[in-house]
Amino acid sequence: MKILKKALFALSCTVMAQGAYAQQVSDNVVKIGILNDQSGVYADFGGKSSVEAARMAVQDFGGKVLGAPIEIVSADHQNKPDVAASVARQWYDTDKVDAIMELTTSSVALAVQGLSKDKKKINIVTGAATTDLTGKQCSPYGFHWAYDTHALAVGTGGALVENGGNKWFFLTADYAFGYSLENETSKFVKSKGGQVLGSVRHPLSANDFSSFLLQAQSSGANVVGLANAGLDTSNAIKQAAEFGLTQSGQRLAALLFTLAEVHGLGLKAAQGLTLTEGWYWDQSDENRAFAKRFMEKTGRMPNMIHVGTYSSVLQYLKAIQKAGTDATEPVAKALHEMPVEDVFAKKGKVLPNGRMVYDMYLFQVKKPEESKSEWDMYTQLAKVPGDDAFIKASESGCQLTQ
Amino acid sequence: MSTIFGIPAPALYGQILIGLINGSFYALLSLGLAVIFGLLRVINFAHGAQYMLGAFAAYLLLNYVGIGYWPSLMLAPLIVGAVAVVIERTMLSRLYSLDPLYGLLLTFGLALIFEGMFRYWFGAAGKPYSPPAQLAGGVNLGFMFMPIYRGWVVIASLVICLGTWLLIEKTRLGAYLRAATENATLVQAFGVNVPRLLTLTYGLGAALAALAGVLAAPIYQVSPLMGSNLIIIVFAVVVVGGMGSILGAIVTGYMLGVLEGLTKVFYPEASSIVIFVIMAIVLLVRPAGLFGREE
C-alpha cells in the first residue's frame, strides 16, 4: 500500500512537472502591444478605446494564460510608418512584446507586418484596410481581422451600383489605403457594368475639399466615392452638402465610415449615407451587453475596429491556450485552424493567407427624427456574407497560398 | 465650351472663387499672427489653438447656453481674447526681454496643452455645427453652385482685414502701438501705458484667430485638430508676406489661397506643398518676404 502511495505520488509529480514544462510561456508573461493612432485623424476610429477593448478581452479571458499573466502595452504611431517601425522594433527586441495588434493606417500596418514577418512574430491588423496585407505582402504570422478594402467595395459599392449608381468619380486620399480602396471599388463597379469617370487625389488631412468636390460635381458622375477615412471623410461629406452635390442628383458613397465618425458628424449631415461595417451595437442582446460595458469604460459606443480588436486579442489568447505555448509557429497554426466565435464574429474562419472571414453588414444612417437615442444611428439594410465580402485566398495574390 | 489649359473655363472660375474663399481664412489668420509679431515680436504658435478655441467656444455656447451663431461671432472672440490676456499677463510678458525663441516655445507648449485637453474632452472626430438659417443654401452662379455661407465668409473677412489695417495704420491707438514697437521707453516717457498696450495687442490677435474659428465652424468639422492642420500653412503665408507686415499678410493670404486652388485642378497631389515651394523661392529671392522691409 505504501509503495502504491509512493508510486501515485511520484506519478502525479511527473504529470505536474510535465504540465509545467509543456505549458511554456516565454519570459513568464504574455505581452500584447496595441499600436495605433491615438492623437491624429484616426484617434476616434480606433485610438485609446481600442486599448480599452484589448483590456476587456484580457479580463474576459481571466487575466492569465497557461498560468502566466497577460499584459497590454500601447503606443501612438502618429500615422507614420517610420515611428511605428521603431516602436515595433523596440517592443520586439527589448520589451519582449509577443504580438502587435490594431495597427490603424495601411502604410503603418504594411511596415509593421513586414517587420513582424522578419522577426517571426504574430501581428493581427484590425484598424487598417488594404488587401495587400493578405495579398502581395502577406505573412505566415500576419492576420487581418475586422474589414478590408475589398469588403467595403463589395458592400457599399455593390449596394449603390444595384440602385442605379453606375457612373463613379473618386475623391481619394493620397496614400496606400486610398489607392487600394479606389482600386478595389473601381474593379467592382466595372465588373457590374458601371463606369469610372475619373478621380482626384487629395493629401491626408486636407482641410478643404471644395476644389475637389467642384471637380466631382462637373464630372457628370452620379456617385462620388469617398476613398478616404476619418476626419477627411467627415469634412468632405459636410462640404458636399454645402455645395449642393446631393441636390444636383449626385450620391455620396463614404467607403470607410464607422459609428465613431457618424457620431462626430451628426445625423443631420450624415443622414441617408450608405456604409459597410462589421458590427453594430444594436444588432443583438449580446452586442448590446458588450456595448454597455464598453460605454462604461470609454464613454462611447464601439465600432467594428474596437470590437475587432477585442476579438483578435481574445482569439490570440485562445490560440496560446490551445497550442500550449506562446511560441510563434504553433500559435499561428492554431490561429489558422480555430473557428472564431465571439461577440464580434459568428462562424468566423481564417484563410491560409491570414484573412479572417465573417459576415459584414450594409447600414444606412438614420434621419434625426428616426433616432431614439444618442447612439441610435443605423438601420441595417443587408447582410454581406463573408464569402462574398472577402477575396478567396487563391485569388488574393498571396505567395503562401500557391 | 471654351477651355484654358485644357480645363473648361467655368470650372476654372469656380476654382479661383474657391481659392479666394480659402484665402479669406489664410488672410484672417495670418493677419492676427502678423499683428502679434509686428508689435510684440512674439511668434505666436498658439494661434492655431486659439482658432480652434474660437470654434469650440461657438459650439459650446450653442449647445450648453443656447446662444446662436450671430452673438457667438462677438462672444467667442471676447472669451478667447480674455484667455489670451491672462496668458500674456501671467506668462508671455515675462519673456519679452529674452530671445524670441522662448516666446515661440511657450506658445507652442500652450497650443499642445489646449489641443490635448480638447481631444480628451471631445475626441478627435470633432463636433457638428450648422450654419445659421439665414445663410443656409446656395445660389447657382452659372459656372458653379455658390454656398451663401461661403460668400458671407469672403465679405466678413475682407471687412475685418480692412478694419484691422485701418485701426493700426490710421488711428491714434494704432500710432501708439507702432511707436511702442519702435521705442517702448520713449513712448512710456510720454505717459502711455506700454505694457497694457502690448497685452491688448495680444488679446486682439487671439480674438482675430477666434473670429476666424467661429467663421470656420459651419464649414469644417469643429475638431481639436483643426488648428494644427492650418497653422503651418498660415505661418508660410506670413513668411511669404513678410514677417510683421499686415498688408503683406492680407494680400499674400488671398494670393496663396487662389494659387493653391489652381494647383488642386492641375496637379492635386502637390496642393499641400505648393505654398511651401513658394515660401522657399521667396526666401531665396527676397529673404524679408514680398512686403517686408530689410532690417
Interface residues (C-beta under 8 A of the other chain):
Chain A: S39 G40 V41 Y42 A43 D44 F45 G47 D174 V200 R201 H202 P203 S205 A206 N207 D208 S210 S211 F212 L214 Q215 Q217 S218 G230 L231 S234 N235 K238 Q239 E242 F243 G244 Q247 S248 A260 E261 H263 G264 L265 G266 K268 A269 R300
Chain B: P8 P10 A11 G14 Q15 I18 G19 I21 N22 G116 R119 G123 A124 A125 G126 K127 P128 S130 P131 G138 M144 F145 P147 Y149 R150 I219 Y220 Q221 S223 L225 M226 N229 L230 G261 K264 V265 P268 E269 S271 S272
